[in-house]
């Protein structure tokens, strides 16, 4: 494993890192590694099927049926 040294950080950044690490039950060093991993490697792309499966159930198909309004047909004529 390689090492990384970050110099000249503002004290506010260091304190924010320590707070975030404490919230996650990590050391500041472990939290720093996790932040870098997420920022640089990012989440894996999901397939279209995975995205569809993750969508919540919001109703039945009949809830979204199109209702024709006979008066609205003249608008585009």
C-alpha positions in Angstrom: 0.0 0.0 0.0 1.2 3.5 -0.8 1.2 6.4 1.6 -0.2 9.8 1.0 0.7 13.0 3.0 -1.6 16.0 2.7 0.0 19.3 3.8 -1.4 22.7 4.5 -5.0 21.8 5.3 -7.1 24.5 6.9 -7.9 23.7 10.6 -11.6 23.7 9.7 -11.1 20.9 7.2 -9.2 18.8 9.8 -11.9 19.3 12.4 -14.6 18.4 9.9 -12.7 15.3 9.0 -12.4 14.3 12.7 -16.1 15.0 13.3 -17.1 12.9 10.3 -14.8 10.1 11.3 -16.3 10.1 14.8 -19.8 9.9 13.4 -18.8 6.8 11.3 -16.8 5.2 14.1 -13.6 5.5 12.2 -10.2 7.1 12.8 -9.5 10.3 10.8 -7.1 8.3 8.7 -9.6 5.6 7.8 -12.2 8.3 7.1 -9.8 10.1 4.8 -9.2 6.8 2.9 -12.9 6.3 2.5 -13.5 9.8 1.3 -10.8 9.4 -1.3 -12.1 6.0 -2.5 -15.6 7.3 -2.9 -14.5 10.5 -4.7 -12.1 8.9 -7.1 -13.5 5.5 -7.7 -17.2 6.5 -7.3 -20.1 4.2 -7.2 -20.3 1.5 -9.8 -22.7 2.3 -12.7 -26.0 0.4 -12.4 -27.7 -1.2 -15.4 -31.1 0.2 -16.5 -32.7 -2.9 -15.1 -31.2 -2.3 -11.7 -32.4 1.3 -11.7 -35.9 0.2 -12.6 -35.9 -2.4 -9.8 -34.9 0.3 -7.3 -37.8 2.6 -8.2 -40.6 2.6 -5.6 -44.0 1.2 -6.3 -46.2 4.4 -6.8 -49.4 2.9 -7.9 -51.2 0.7 -10.3 -51.0 1.0 -14.1 -54.6 2.2 -14.1 -53.6 5.2 -12.0 -51.6 6.5 -14.9 -54.1 5.9 -17.7 -54.5 8.8 -20.1 -57.9 10.5 -20.0 -59.0 12.0 -23.3 -60.7 15.4 -23.2 -62.8 15.9 -26.3 -62.5 19.7 -26.0 -58.7 19.7 -26.0 -58.5 18.2 -29.5 -59.4 21.5 -31.1 -56.3 23.2 -29.5 -53.9 21.6 -31.9 -56.1 21.4 -35.0 
